Amino acid sequence: MTDVDDKKRVLITGASRGLGAAMAEAMAADGWHVIALARTLGALEELDDRIKAKGGSATLAAMDISKDDAMRHLCRGIHDRWGHLDLWVHTAIHAPPMSPADHIALKDWDKCVAINIRATGVLIPMVAPLLLAAPARATALFIDDTMTGHKFMGAYGASKAAQMALAQSWAREAEKTGPRVMVEAAAPMPTALRARFYPGEDRKKLTPCASEAARLKALL
């Protein structure tokens, strides 16, 4: 086997920037092989450069998480190559423009449902067998958000809450059978998502993504 085949493997959905990218770099630096999924190939290639510069390894998957066939292809490819996953970190999310609840555009509703809710619901049964096939108990990590329920965040907040409901149900269902399912709230970070909701915020007061990734990695 190659060195990559000897490593533990983590699938990070939403890996091109923000917390997902920081988690990818943190896990790679700790000796994991990272399977990094995002829509933007250029951002994934930049992530790959940073990982390789520190001696890590990654497989890039430039895919739309809301496309069922693409996700099936990805999961089948992981199964055929390695047989299992040791960890899944789900950070993929869509944040629409801020809007009052009675003015949310239908296209924004549809995209929030497709990415934040439906894609999560489709991926769980695809990824679960890969986690259950791991030689040691594997983990799925979902990131909660304390911004849900705030003014003008109805579409994001409602779809994020639904995503968390899925994860929390799975966590309770899998307590005895596995995999371990963790739902962790993240500290406020200077991400593009947060900047959309708080454009005038002093970003220097926020927790760096790398620091939050290190905290979450320690929990794993």
Secondary structure as GFF3:
##gff-version 3
##sequence-region A 1 220
A	DSSP	alpha_helix	3	6	.	.	.	ID=ss1
A	DSSP	beta_strand	9	13	.	.	.	ID=ss2
A	DSSP	alpha_helix	18	29	.	.	.	ID=ss3
A	DSSP	beta_strand	33	38	.	.	.	ID=ss4
A	DSSP	alpha_helix	41	53	.	.	.	ID=ss5
A	DSSP	beta_strand	57	62	.	.	.	ID=ss6
A	DSSP	alpha_helix	68	81	.	.	.	ID=ss7
A	DSSP	beta_strand	87	90	.	.	.	ID=ss8
A	DSSP	three_ten_helix	101	103	.	.	.	ID=ss9
A	DSSP	alpha_helix	106	112	.	.	.	ID=ss10
A	DSSP	pi_helix	113	118	.	.	.	ID=ss11
A	DSSP	alpha_helix	119	132	.	.	.	ID=ss12
A	DSSP	beta_strand	139	144	.	.	.	ID=ss13
A	DSSP	alpha_helix	154	173	.	.	.	ID=ss14
A	DSSP	beta_strand	180	185	.	.	.	ID=ss15
A	DSSP	alpha_helix	192	197	.	.	.	ID=ss16
A	DSSP	three_ten_helix	203	205	.	.	.	ID=ss17
A	DSSP	alpha_helix	209	219	.	.	.	ID=ss18
###
